[in-house]
Amino acid sequence: MSNHRSVDVQDRLVAPATPGYRSSRRAAATPPPPPRPPEEPRGHRSGGGGRKRLSGMAWAGIAVTGLMVAGSLTGYTVYRNAFSNIHTEDVDGKIVNTRPVNATGALNVLIVGSDTRHGDGNAKYGKIDSQRDSGKRTDTMILMHISPGRDKAQLVSLPRDSMVEIPRCKSEANGAILPTAHGMINSAYNTGGIACTITTIETLTGIRIDHHVEIDFNGFKAIVDALDGIEVCLNTAVDDRKSKLKLPRGRSTLNGEQALGYVRLRAYGNGSDLQRIQRQQLFASQVVKKVTTGGVLANPAKLISLINAAASSVTMDKELATNTGKLLEIAQSAKALTASKVQFYTVPILPDPEDSNRVIWDPARAPKLFQALKNDTELPQPAPSSTVKKVVPKVEQVKVQVINGTTTSGKAGEVAQQLSELGFQVVGTGNALTATGTSQPTTKLLYGKRDTTGPDYADVLAAKLSGTKRPSTKGKVKVTNPAAFTGGGTTQTVSDTGADKAPVIQLLIGEDFTGVRTEIPDAIKETGISADTKNICA
């Protein structure tokens, strides 16, 4: 097998988790020992390996869809009764670590697939090993981010082979506090349940998990059948005994049982987890497209069938399951959430230098993806200027002086560097506390009294700041400790430049500042797909 660092998809920030990626470097060396089966986690928290697993990007996408549409008619008793069948789990008291704050108004939902062998029909997919665990496992974790405006959704798949630092958690078996550990990300669920999974992902990403959804095999099959099947396309025929799947080359519409085999399929393509995730993302895109364009939302019979299918095999946090207002809000957003506004991503990864069967999150690129989700905000439309002809400046044309109006040391330099990386001309930094030496309460965008185009340039900057849009104001503040910004290589002198040149916009950072809206790099965008993709063949 070739070195998978050379595979094209690695150039797009995601590396296949296939065995032997270093084989080309070791061709002349003594053959390495056989690789560990991918299903077997390492680390003292591991919940066991060697079992058949469901890497359910596909059915997790369906769970998301069921979640979004389930509340659309909660005002009617029949819908409320169907939805009341959903199982609930309260995790707040089980999380022992400090949790991050959601400051943007976005909605972050963790979706996990539980391949439990308990429950009607689930046992036939594998035996329960009572010596090691109760049969409850997952290798599927998806972070769904719904924008503050509820008009777009981004789903990030977290590969099960990711080696991460798992924070201290409560054991689901006996309530004992487990120490921090280095292990596969799915081992958090195996030993600490959904609470440990939530705190692990919050610690790794800095993103507050507002709600969670779990679904099992039967729930997946029932939802697919309730949608009258989902179409897939294969580049080659499949006849795989392990997944119990036999399909011809080309397009096929799969029922629930066939779809379950499809998302569990391993013996296809190069057999990598990454390629399997990509197939499942295509499957999930078909689910979203069918719900948003196939008349499901407008068909009461289909809605009830879908709700019943999801409710019987879904577990949610109690706050979400019992909050009809929140469910209705999510459901109503689904009506505006077209397939083109649903994007699927995989967290950027690199090969684990300690184990060729595992991966690690790219320390340079993964944080940018999570920061983009954390600071996401609805992009505002620039306000028209009533005094001059409207201009639409580019980011690189906007000059910014970043002023720290808080008592937090170093804040101006930190924000200046972030803006510089986005392409702004950061011309300097400084400080501007209140007359009494306290923090400025409000963040402001300021331009000079002679800068007639100031609002147009300020709007470009406002669009890149997290939180609600901040209107710009005429008149600048007096700056103490002014300094040229050198982090981006700029040493310009700060001054009002007049109407014939680009003005300098002052960003006065106040106590209510929530951050810079970090954009997802193009290389990360290339790893994802849109739910309205036309080519579904894998």
C-alpha positions as CSV (number, residue, x, y, z in Angstrom):
1,M,0.0,0.0,0.0
2,S,1.4,3.5,-0.9
3,N,2.2,6.1,1.6
4,H,-1.1,7.8,2.2
5,R,0.6,11.2,2.8
6,S,0.8,11.4,-1.0
7,V,-2.9,10.7,-1.6
8,D,-4.7,13.7,-3.1
9,V,-7.1,14.0,-0.2
10,Q,-4.2,14.6,2.2
11,D,-3.4,17.7,0.3
12,R,-6.9,18.8,1.2
13,L,-6.2,18.5,4.9
14,V,-7.7,15.1,5.6
15,A,-5.5,12.0,5.7
16,P,-6.9,8.5,5.3
17,A,-6.7,6.4,8.4
18,T,-5.4,3.4,6.6
19,P,-2.7,1.0,7.9
20,G,0.8,1.2,6.5
21,Y,1.1,4.9,5.6
22,R,4.8,4.7,6.4
23,S,5.4,1.6,4.4
24,S,7.2,3.4,1.7
25,R,9.7,4.6,4.2
26,R,10.2,1.1,5.6
27,A,10.3,-0.9,2.4
28,A,13.8,-2.0,3.0
29,A,13.5,-2.5,6.7
30,T,12.3,-5.5,8.6
31,P,8.5,-6.0,8.0
32,P,6.5,-4.4,10.8
33,P,4.2,-6.5,12.9
34,P,0.6,-6.9,11.7
35,P,-1.4,-3.7,12.4
36,R,-3.9,-3.7,15.1
37,P,-7.5,-4.0,14.0
38,P,-9.0,-0.5,13.5
39,E,-11.9,-1.3,15.8
40,E,-9.7,-1.8,18.9
41,P,-9.1,1.4,20.8
42,R,-5.9,1.8,22.8
43,G,-5.6,3.4,26.2
44,H,-6.8,2.3,29.6
45,R,-10.3,3.7,28.9
46,S,-10.9,1.6,25.8
47,G,-14.1,-0.1,25.7
48,G,-13.0,-3.0,23.6
49,G,-12.4,-3.7,19.9
50,G,-12.8,-6.2,17.2
51,R,-16.6,-5.6,17.0
52,K,-18.6,-4.6,14.0
53,R,-19.3,-0.9,14.3
54,L,-21.6,1.6,12.6
55,S,-19.8,4.7,11.5
56,G,-23.0,6.5,11.2
57,M,-22.4,9.8,9.5
58,A,-25.3,8.7,7.3
59,W,-27.8,7.9,10.0
60,A,-26.7,10.7,12.2
61,G,-27.6,13.0,9.3
62,I,-31.0,11.4,9.3
63,A,-31.2,11.9,13.1
64,V,-30.5,15.5,12.5
65,T,-33.2,15.7,10.0
66,G,-35.7,14.0,12.3
67,L,-34.7,16.4,15.0
68,M,-35.3,19.5,12.9
69,V,-38.6,18.5,11.5
70,A,-40.1,16.7,14.5
71,G,-41.3,19.9,16.2
72,S,-42.9,21.5,13.1
73,L,-46.4,20.7,14.3
74,T,-45.9,20.4,18.0
75,G,-49.1,22.4,18.6
76,Y,-51.1,19.3,17.6
77,T,-51.7,16.6,20.2
78,V,-50.8,13.7,17.8
79,Y,-47.4,15.2,17.1
80,R,-46.7,15.9,20.8
81,N,-47.7,12.3,21.7
82,A,-45.4,10.8,19.1
83,F,-42.5,13.0,20.2
84,S,-43.1,12.2,23.9
85,N,-41.7,8.7,23.1
86,I,-38.2,10.0,22.9
87,H,-35.9,8.8,25.7
88,T,-34.2,11.5,27.8
89,E,-31.0,11.7,29.7
90,D,-29.9,14.5,32.0
91,V,-26.1,15.0,31.8
92,D,-25.6,18.3,33.6
93,G,-24.9,16.7,36.9
94,K,-22.5,14.2,35.3
95,I,-20.1,16.7,33.8
96,V,-17.4,17.5,36.3
97,N,-15.3,20.1,34.3
98,T,-15.8,23.8,33.6
99,R,-17.8,24.3,30.4
100,P,-17.3,26.9,27.7
101,V,-19.8,29.6,27.1
102,N,-21.8,30.0,23.9
103,A,-21.7,33.8,23.2
104,T,-23.0,33.9,19.6
105,G,-26.5,32.5,19.9
106,A,-25.7,29.6,17.6
107,L,-27.0,26.1,18.4
108,N,-24.4,23.3,18.8
109,V,-25.8,19.8,18.9
110,L,-23.6,16.7,19.4
111,I,-24.9,13.6,17.5
112,V,-23.6,10.2,18.4
113,G,-24.4,6.8,17.1
114,S,-24.9,4.1,19.7
115,D,-24.4,0.6,18.3
116,T,-25.9,-0.9,21.4
117,R,-26.9,-4.6,21.2
118,H,-29.7,-4.1,23.6
119,G,-33.2,-3.5,22.5
120,D,-35.4,-5.2,19.9
121,G,-33.6,-6.2,16.8
122,N,-30.2,-4.8,17.8
123,A,-28.6,-8.0,19.1
124,K,-28.3,-9.6,15.7
125,Y,-25.6,-7.1,14.7
126,G,-23.2,-8.4,17.3
127,K,-22.9,-10.2,20.7
128,I,-22.8,-8.4,24.0
129,D,-19.5,-9.0,25.8
130,S,-20.5,-8.7,29.4
131,Q,-16.9,-9.2,30.5
132,R,-15.9,-5.9,28.9
133,D,-18.9,-3.6,28.6
134,S,-22.7,-3.6,28.3
135,G,-22.7,-3.5,24.5
136,K,-23.0,0.2,24.3
137,R,-20.4,1.7,22.0
138,T,-19.9,4.4,19.4
139,D,-17.5,5.3,16.8
140,T,-19.7,8.1,15.4
141,M,-19.5,11.6,16.7
142,I,-20.8,14.6,14.7
143,L,-20.8,18.2,15.8
144,M,-23.7,20.0,14.2
145,H,-23.5,23.8,14.2
146,I,-26.7,25.8,13.3
147,S,-25.9,29.4,12.7
148,P,-27.3,32.2,14.9
149,G,-29.6,33.2,12.1
150,R,-30.8,29.5,11.8
151,D,-30.2,29.7,8.1
152,K,-27.3,27.4,7.7
153,A,-25.9,24.2,9.2
154,Q,-22.4,22.8,9.3
155,L,-21.8,19.2,10.4
156,V,-18.3,18.2,11.4
157,S,-17.4,14.5,11.6
158,L,-14.9,13.5,14.3
159,P,-13.0,10.4,13.1
160,R,-13.3,7.5,15.6
161,D,-9.5,6.7,15.2
162,S,-8.6,10.2,16.6
163,M,-6.1,10.0,19.4
164,V,-6.9,12.8,21.9
165,E,-6.5,13.9,25.5
166,I,-9.6,12.8,27.3
167,P,-10.3,15.0,30.4
168,R,-11.4,13.6,33.8
169,C,-14.9,12.2,33.7
170,K,-17.3,10.2,35.8
171,S,-17.4,6.5,35.1
172,E,-20.8,5.5,33.8
173,A,-20.4,2.1,35.6
174,N,-19.8,3.3,39.2
175,G,-19.6,7.1,39.2
176,A,-15.9,7.1,40.1
177,I,-13.8,10.0,38.7
178,L,-11.6,8.8,35.9
179,P,-8.3,10.7,35.5
180,T,-7.2,12.4,32.3
181,A,-6.0,9.9,29.7
182,H,-4.6,9.8,26.2
183,G,-6.7,7.5,24.0
184,M,-9.1,7.1,21.1
185,I,-11.9,9.7,21.2
186,N,-14.6,7.0,21.2
187,S,-13.3,5.6,24.5
188,A,-14.8,8.5,26.3
189,Y,-18.2,7.3,25.4
190,N,-17.4,3.7,26.2
191,T,-16.5,4.4,29.8
192,G,-18.1,7.7,30.7
193,G,-21.1,7.7,28.5
194,I,-22.5,10.8,26.7
195,A,-21.5,13.1,29.5
196,C,-17.8,12.2,29.1
197,T,-18.1,12.5,25.3
198,I,-19.6,16.0,25.7
199,T,-16.9,17.2,28.1
200,T,-14.1,15.7,25.9
201,I,-15.3,17.5,22.8
202,E,-15.9,20.8,24.7
203,T,-12.4,20.6,26.0
204,L,-10.9,19.8,22.6
205,T,-12.8,22.4,20.6
206,G,-13.7,25.2,23.1
207,I,-17.3,25.0,21.7
208,R,-20.2,24.7,24.2
209,I,-22.4,21.6,23.4
210,D,-26.0,22.9,23.9
211,H,-27.8,19.6,23.3
212,H,-27.1,16.0,22.3
213,V,-28.9,13.3,20.3
214,E,-28.2,9.5,20.3
215,I,-29.7,7.0,18.0
216,D,-29.3,3.2,17.5
217,F,-29.5,0.7,14.7
218,N,-33.3,0.3,14.7
219,G,-33.8,4.0,14.7
220,F,-31.7,4.4,11.7
221,K,-33.5,1.7,9.7
222,A,-36.9,3.0,10.7
223,I,-36.1,6.5,9.6
224,V,-34.8,5.4,6.2
225,D,-38.0,3.4,5.7
226,A,-40.1,6.3,6.8
227,L,-38.5,8.3,4.1
228,D,-39.3,5.6,1.5
229,G,-35.6,4.8,1.0
230,I,-32.5,6.8,0.1
231,E,-30.7,6.7,-3.2
232,V,-27.0,6.0,-3.4
233,C,-24.6,5.4,-6.3
234,L,-21.6,3.0,-6.4
235,N,-18.7,3.1,-8.8
236,T,-18.3,-0.7,-8.5
237,A,-20.7,-3.5,-7.5
238,V,-20.7,-4.7,-3.9
239,D,-21.3,-8.2,-2.5
240,D,-20.1,-8.1,1.1
241,R,-21.1,-10.8,3.6
242,K,-20.0,-8.9,6.7
243,S,-22.3,-6.0,6.0
244,K,-24.9,-8.2,4.4
245,L,-25.0,-5.9,1.4
246,K,-25.3,-6.8,-2.3
247,L,-25.7,-3.9,-4.7
248,P,-25.0,-3.4,-8.4
249,R,-22.8,-0.7,-9.9
250,G,-24.7,2.5,-10.4
251,R,-27.7,4.0,-8.6
252,S,-29.9,2.1,-6.1
253,T,-32.6,3.1,-3.7
254,L,-31.9,1.5,-0.3
255,N,-34.4,0.5,2.3
256,G,-33.5,0.6,6.0
257,E,-31.8,-2.7,6.2
258,Q,-29.8,-2.1,3.0
259,A,-28.9,1.4,4.2
260,L,-27.6,0.0,7.4
261,G,-25.3,-2.3,5.5
262,Y,-24.1,0.6,3.3
263,V,-23.0,2.8,6.2
264,R,-21.3,-0.2,7.9
265,L,-19.5,-1.2,4.7
266,R,-15.7,-1.6,5.0
267,A,-14.6,-3.8,2.2
268,Y,-15.0,-1.2,-0.5
269,G,-12.6,1.2,-2.2
270,N,-9.3,1.4,-0.2
271,G,-11.1,0.3,3.0
272,S,-10.1,3.5,4.9
273,D,-12.3,5.1,7.5
274,L,-11.9,8.5,5.7
275,Q,-13.3,7.1,2.5
276,R,-16.1,5.5,4.4
277,I,-16.9,8.9,6.1
278,Q,-17.0,10.5,2.6
279,R,-19.5,7.9,1.4
280,Q,-21.6,8.5,4.5
281,Q,-21.6,12.2,4.0
282,L,-23.0,11.7,0.5
283,F,-25.7,9.5,2.0
284,A,-26.5,12.1,4.6
285,S,-26.6,14.8,1.9
286,Q,-29.3,12.7,0.1
287,V,-31.3,12.5,3.3
288,V,-31.2,16.3,3.8
289,K,-32.1,16.9,0.1
290,K,-35.1,14.5,0.3
291,V,-36.5,16.1,3.4
292,T,-36.0,19.7,2.2
293,T,-37.2,19.2,-1.3
294,G,-39.3,16.0,-1.2
295,G,-42.4,17.3,0.4
296,V,-41.8,15.7,3.8
297,L,-42.4,18.9,5.7
298,A,-45.7,19.5,4.0
299,N,-47.0,15.9,4.4
300,P,-48.6,15.2,7.8
301,A,-48.6,11.4,7.3
302,K,-44.9,11.4,6.4
303,L,-44.1,13.7,9.3
304,I,-45.9,11.5,11.8
305,S,-44.2,8.4,10.4
306,L,-40.8,10.1,10.6
307,I,-41.3,11.3,14.2
308,N,-42.5,7.9,15.4
309,A,-39.5,6.2,13.7
310,A,-37.0,8.6,15.3
311,A,-38.7,8.8,18.7
312,S,-38.6,5.0,19.4
313,S,-34.8,4.8,19.1
314,V,-33.5,8.3,19.9
315,T,-32.2,9.7,23.2
316,M,-31.9,13.4,23.8
317,D,-30.9,15.6,26.7
318,K,-34.0,16.4,28.9
319,E,-33.8,20.1,28.3
320,L,-34.2,19.7,24.5
321,A,-36.7,16.9,24.5
322,T,-39.1,18.7,26.8
323,N,-38.6,22.2,25.4
324,T,-41.3,22.4,22.7
325,G,-40.3,26.0,22.1
326,K,-36.7,25.1,21.2
327,L,-37.8,22.2,19.1
328,L,-40.3,24.4,17.2
329,E,-37.5,26.9,16.7
330,I,-35.3,24.2,15.2
331,A,-38.1,22.9,13.1
332,Q,-39.0,26.3,11.7
333,S,-35.4,26.9,10.7
334,A,-35.6,23.7,8.7
335,K,-38.1,25.3,6.3
336,A,-35.5,27.9,5.4
337,L,-32.5,25.5,5.6
338,T,-32.2,24.5,2.0
339,A,-29.8,21.7,1.0
340,S,-27.3,24.2,-0.3
341,K,-26.9,25.6,3.2
342,V,-26.1,22.3,4.8
343,Q,-22.4,21.5,4.7
344,F,-20.5,18.4,5.8
345,Y,-16.9,18.5,7.0
346,T,-14.3,16.2,8.5
347,V,-12.0,17.6,11.1
348,P,-8.5,18.0,9.5
349,I,-6.2,15.1,10.6
350,L,-2.7,13.9,10.3
351,P,-1.2,10.4,10.8
352,D,-0.5,9.6,14.4
353,P,3.4,9.4,14.6
354,E,3.0,6.7,17.3
355,D,0.6,4.4,15.6
356,S,0.0,4.0,11.8
357,N,-3.6,2.8,12.5
358,R,-4.6,6.1,14.3
359,V,-4.8,9.7,13.4
360,I,-4.4,13.0,15.3
361,W,-6.1,16.4,14.7
362,D,-4.0,18.7,12.7
363,P,-2.7,21.2,15.3
364,A,-2.5,24.0,12.8
365,R,-5.7,23.6,10.9
366,A,-8.2,21.9,13.2
367,P,-8.3,24.9,15.6
368,K,-9.2,27.2,12.8
369,L,-12.2,25.1,11.9
370,F,-13.4,25.1,15.5
371,Q,-12.7,28.8,16.0
372,A,-14.8,29.5,12.9
373,L,-17.7,27.5,14.3
374,K,-17.3,29.1,17.8
375,N,-17.4,32.7,16.5
376,D,-19.9,32.1,13.6
377,T,-22.4,34.9,13.1
378,E,-24.9,35.8,10.5
379,L,-23.2,38.0,7.9
380,P,-25.0,41.4,7.7
381,Q,-25.7,43.3,4.6
382,P,-23.6,46.6,4.4
383,A,-25.7,49.6,5.3
384,P,-26.0,52.0,2.4
385,S,-24.4,55.4,2.7
386,S,-26.7,58.3,2.1
387,T,-24.0,61.0,1.5
388,V,-21.7,59.4,-1.0
389,K,-21.7,56.9,-3.8
390,K,-21.8,53.4,-2.3
391,V,-18.4,51.6,-2.4
392,V,-17.8,48.0,-1.6
393,P,-14.2,47.8,-0.3
394,K,-12.3,44.5,-0.2
395,V,-10.9,43.3,3.1
396,E,-7.3,44.0,2.1
397,Q,-8.3,47.7,1.5
398,V,-9.5,48.2,5.0
399,K,-7.0,49.8,7.5
400,V,-7.6,49.1,11.1
401,Q,-6.3,50.4,14.4
402,V,-7.0,48.0,17.2
403,I,-7.6,49.6,20.6
404,N,-7.8,47.8,23.8
405,G,-10.6,49.4,25.9
406,T,-10.4,46.7,28.5
407,T,-8.2,46.0,31.5
408,T,-7.1,42.6,29.9
409,S,-3.5,43.0,29.0
410,G,-2.5,42.1,25.4
411,K,-6.0,42.1,24.0
412,A,-5.2,44.6,21.2
413,G,-2.2,42.6,19.9
414,E,-4.2,39.3,20.0
415,V,-7.1,40.8,17.9
416,A,-4.7,42.7,15.6
417,Q,-3.0,39.4,14.7
418,Q,-6.3,37.7,14.0
419,L,-7.5,40.5,11.7
420,S,-4.1,40.6,10.0
421,E,-4.5,36.9,9.2
422,L,-7.9,37.7,7.6
423,G,-6.2,40.2,5.3
424,F,-6.9,43.5,7.0
425,Q,-4.2,46.2,7.0
426,V,-3.7,46.5,10.7
427,V,-1.8,49.8,11.1
428,G,-1.4,50.0,14.8
429,T,-2.6,49.2,18.3
430,G,-3.2,51.2,21.5
431,N,-5.2,51.5,24.7
432,A,-8.3,53.6,25.6
433,L,-9.8,53.0,29.0
434,T,-12.6,55.1,30.5
435,A,-11.7,58.3,32.4
436,T,-11.9,56.4,35.6
437,G,-9.5,53.7,34.4
438,T,-12.1,51.0,34.0
439,S,-13.0,48.9,30.9
440,Q,-15.1,50.4,28.1
441,P,-18.5,48.7,28.3
442,T,-19.2,48.6,24.6
443,T,-17.2,47.6,21.5
444,K,-17.3,50.3,18.9
445,L,-16.2,50.9,15.3
446,L,-15.1,54.5,14.8
447,Y,-14.0,56.6,11.8
448,G,-12.7,60.1,11.4
449,K,-15.0,63.1,11.0
450,R,-13.7,63.7,7.5
451,D,-14.0,60.1,6.4
452,T,-17.1,60.2,4.3
453,T,-16.6,56.6,3.2
454,G,-15.9,55.5,6.7
455,P,-19.2,53.6,7.2
456,D,-18.5,51.5,4.1
457,Y,-15.1,50.4,5.3
458,A,-16.3,49.9,8.8
459,D,-19.1,47.6,7.5
460,V,-16.4,45.3,6.0
461,L,-14.8,45.0,9.4
462,A,-18.1,44.6,11.2
463,A,-18.9,41.6,9.0
464,K,-15.9,39.8,10.4
465,L,-16.7,40.3,14.1
466,S,-18.6,37.7,16.1
467,G,-22.0,38.6,17.6
468,T,-24.6,41.0,16.3
469,K,-23.7,43.7,13.8
470,R,-22.2,46.8,15.4
471,P,-23.0,50.1,13.7
472,S,-20.1,52.5,13.0
473,T,-19.8,55.9,14.6
474,K,-18.2,59.2,13.5
475,G,-15.5,60.4,15.8
476,K,-12.4,58.7,17.1
477,V,-11.1,58.2,20.6
478,K,-7.8,59.4,22.0
479,V,-5.3,56.5,22.2
480,T,-2.7,56.0,24.9
481,N,0.4,54.0,24.2
482,P,0.0,53.9,20.4
483,A,2.2,51.5,18.6
484,A,2.8,50.4,15.1
485,F,1.6,46.8,14.5
486,T,4.5,44.6,13.3
487,G,2.9,41.1,13.6
488,G,1.6,41.4,10.0
489,G,4.7,43.2,8.8
490,T,2.9,46.6,8.7
491,T,4.6,49.8,10.1
492,Q,2.3,52.5,8.7
493,T,1.6,55.7,10.7
494,V,-1.9,56.0,11.9
495,S,-3.8,59.1,10.7
496,D,-7.0,60.3,9.2
497,T,-6.3,60.1,5.4
498,G,-9.3,62.0,4.0
499,A,-12.1,61.0,1.6
500,D,-9.8,60.4,-1.3
501,K,-8.0,57.5,0.4
502,A,-8.9,54.5,2.5
503,P,-9.8,55.7,6.0
504,V,-8.4,54.1,9.2
505,I,-11.1,52.4,11.2
506,Q,-10.7,52.3,14.9
507,L,-11.8,49.0,16.6
508,L,-12.4,49.9,20.2
509,I,-12.6,46.6,22.1
510,G,-15.1,46.7,25.0
511,E,-16.1,44.3,27.7
512,D,-18.9,42.9,25.4
513,F,-16.4,41.9,22.6
514,T,-17.0,38.3,21.6
515,G,-14.2,37.7,19.1
516,V,-13.2,37.7,15.5
517,R,-15.1,35.6,13.1
518,T,-12.4,33.2,12.0
519,E,-13.1,31.9,8.5
520,I,-12.7,28.3,7.5
521,P,-9.7,28.1,5.2
522,D,-10.4,27.1,1.6
523,A,-8.4,23.9,2.1
524,I,-10.8,22.9,4.9
525,K,-13.8,23.7,2.7
526,E,-12.5,21.3,0.1
527,T,-12.8,18.5,2.6
528,G,-16.6,18.9,2.8
529,I,-19.6,18.6,0.6
530,S,-22.9,20.4,0.3
531,A,-26.2,18.5,0.8
532,D,-27.3,19.5,-2.7
533,T,-24.3,17.8,-4.4
534,K,-25.2,16.3,-7.7
535,N,-22.6,13.6,-7.9
536,I,-23.5,11.0,-5.2
537,C,-21.4,8.1,-6.6
538,A,-18.7,6.8,-4.3
